[in-house]
Amino acid sequence: MQLTTLIENYVEQKSLLAEHGLSILIDTGSKKILFDTGQTDNFLLNAQALGIDVADIDYVVLSHGHYDHTGGLIAFLKANKKAFIFCKKALFIPKYNNVDKFIGIIWHDELMCGRFRFIDQVTELEPNIFIMPDTHIYNAVDTHFKDLKIKINDCLVEDKMEDELFIAIRHENSISLLTACSHRGISNICTTANDYFKLAIYSITGGFHLKHCTRKQYNFIVDYFNKMEPAIIGTCHCTGVEKFSQLQRDLKNQMFYNYTGRCINF
């Protein structure tokens, strides 16, 4: 199995593009699963540069309804006519930031009708690849809802990211996790997965939303990971490069930055 980051905030390879967004391709050898679509269609250009035919992608999983994870969806739907899109129904609740700027996803009936599969329970998309739709908040300190709103009955209320989901990959004696922004907390994601599978966590890949976290939140994550001891942590996007550097210094785990174009093999 291989994970290829099609777009992320940082890039090293001159032939590829970067943006504030995230899109990762899971290739099982028999199926291709796209996790998020970045902010624009740039992830499609990167896929082409990497020799990946997006028309062959079998499934799309959308982690949550923010523009930097769903903005490239329309371009994808034009390029791929077969993939079903898996997400929570709450993905389409209008999302705003604290200054009333729309930051969500808009329904396009012509392209989206018939392509979505809304889930509300753990779903085994392919053998040993699970969509995890609910993250229980065990540790309230590790949540990232600041300045995020949803519109309910024409009123803006705090967005507790009920639409957020993550992917778990089950190995023989462990699991690997793929997350996007971890608004509901990377520690809560890990504990949710551990409680469900009753297996140790081998690796974690994705964004941890630590770029603007408090010192208390940062220290909590460091303590949590140092106690849990996953073998590998690959972080990116909303974690921030500076926080990655600090984590690399403070954690005992093997760490890497998951930049655009990077491939990870299991």
N, C-alpha and C positions, 0 to 999 in steps of 0.2 A: 504494500500500500504506500502511496506517495501523496504528500500534501505539497501543493505549489501555490505560493502567494502571488496572485495575479496583480494585486495592487495594494499599496500601503503608503504611509506618509513619507517613507524614505526609500531611496533607490541607489544602487551602486553601479548597475550596468547601464551604459550610455544608450543602448538601444531601447530601454524601457522607460515608462513614465511613472511618476509618483503623484499622489494627491492625498488630501485629508479624507481617507476612506479606507475600506477594507473589503477584499474579496479573495477567497481561498478555494482552490480546487482540490477535491479528494478524488484520487484515482485508485480504485480497488483492483484494477486489472481487468475487471469485467464491466464495471459501471463507473460513471463519472458524476460526482455530486458537487455542485457549486454552492459554497457557503457565502452568501451576500454578494452584492454587485457593485460595490464602491459608490462613489458620488456621481460619476459620469460614465461615458462609454469608454474611458481610457483603459479599463481592464480588458476590454475586447481587443484593443490594439496590442496590449501586452501579450495576451493569449496568442495572437497571430505571430508576434515576434518570437514567441517561445515554441512555435510549431503546434499549438493546441487548436483543434477545430471545435469551436463552441457549439456548432450544430450537432455534435456528438454527445453533448452533456445530457444526462438522463434525468437529473433532478436538480432543483434549486431549493435551498433552505435559507429563509430570511430570518436573521437573528432578532431583529426588532425594527420598528418603523421609522427610524431616523434617516434623513436624506443621504448621509455619507455611507449608508449600508444598502440603500434601495434605489439610489439615484440612477444607476445604470440598468435598471430592470427593463424599461421600455426598449432600450437598444438591444438588450439580450433577447427579448421576446420577438423582435423583428428578425433576429439572426438565428434563432432556434425555435422550431415549430413543434417540438415533441415533449420538452421537459415540463413536468408538473412542478408547481411551486408550493412548498410546504411552509406554513407559518401559523401563528395564532390569529384568530379573527380580530383580536384587539389591535393588530398591526395597523388597521385602517382608522382607528380613532384619531382625530386630528391632533397633531403635536405642535407645540410652540415652545419658544424659549421665554425667558422672563420679560422680554421687551415686546412680546406679542408677535414675534416673527415666526411664520410657519416653517417648521423643520421636518415635516412628515412626508407621507407618500399619498399620492392622489390616484384614485381608481380610474382606469381607462378601459371602458367596457369592451371596445373593439378588440384590444389586444389581450386583455386579462380574463375575459369571460371564458369559463371552462378550463382555465389553466391552474386554478388554485385548489389546494387541498388543505382545509383548516383542521388543525389538530388540537386536542385538549387533553391528551394522555400520552404517556411514553410510547413512541412509535419506532419499531425496528424497520428502518427504511430499506436496508440490505442486511444480510447476515452479519451480526456483530456491530452494526452501525446504528446508533439510536438517537432519535431526536428527543431531547429532554425539555418539555414545555414549561415546567414549573420549578422555580428555585425558591426553596423555603429560606426565610431570613432567620438564621440562627444568631447572627451577629449583626445587630443594628448599626454598629459603628462602621461596618464595611458595606455601606450603601452609598450610591452616587446619584441622587435625584435633584441636586441643587440647580435651580433656575430652569427646571424642566416642567412643562405644563401639558395637560391635555384638555380638550374642550368637550364638556359634557353639558348638554342642554343649554348651550350658548354661554356657559360659565367656564372660566379657566380654573382648574384645580391642579394640585401637585400630581405629577406623573410618577407613579411608583413602578413604572416599567413592567406592568403585568403582561405585556406582549413579548417580553424577552425570553429567548430560549437558547439552548446550547446543544452541542453534539458530543456524545460519548462513544468511543470506539473500544470495544471489549477485546482484550487479548486473552491468552490462556489463563493467566493468573493475575491480571492487572487491567487497568483501563487508562485510556488517554482521552483528554478533554480538549475540545475546540470551542473557544468562546469568542465573542466579538468585542463587546464593550464592558461586560460585567457590571452593568449599572446596579444590579441587585447584589453585587459583591462576589469577588472571586473566591473568597473563603466559603461563602454560602453555596456557590456553585459546586465547589469541591466536596463539601460536606453532604450536599444533596445527592451527588453522584455516588459517593462512598456509602451512604446509607442505603441507596437503592441497589447497588450491585454487590455490596459487601466485599469489595476488592480494593486493593491498594491502588493509588494513582501513580502511574508510571510517568506520564508527561502531561503538560498543560501548554497549549498554544493559543495566543490571541491577545486581546487588549484587556487591561485591568482597570482602566479609568482612574489612574493615579496621578495624571499630569498636574492637576490642581488640588490634590488631596491635602488634608490636614496632616500635621505631624503625628497626631494620634492615630489616624487611619493608616499612615505609612508604617508606623511602629507595630500596629496590630498585624498587618500583612506579613511583615518580616518575621515576627514571632510565630505566626500561624504556619508559614512555609518551613521555617526551621524546625518546627515540631513535627509537621507532617512528612517532610522530606521526600517530595516527588523526585524522581531521578533527573528529569529534564524540564526546564521551564524556558519556553520561547515566547517572548512578549513583544508587543508592537503597538502601533496606532495610538489609542488614547492613553496608553501607559506613559508615553513621552520618553524621549531619548535620555533626558537628564535622570528621570526616575529609573530607567533601565540601568544606567551607570551606577546609581546608588544601590539598587537591588543586587547588581553583580558584586558589589563590594560587601554588602551586608548579609547575603544569603549563602548558605552552605551548598546549595544545589548547583548543578551544572546549568548555566544560562547561556542563551544566545538571543540576538535581536532578529526578529522575523521580518526582514526587509523584502521589498518587492522583488520577485524573481527567485526567491530562495525556495529550495526543494528539501523536504524532510521525508526520509524513508523509514518505515516501520518494518 
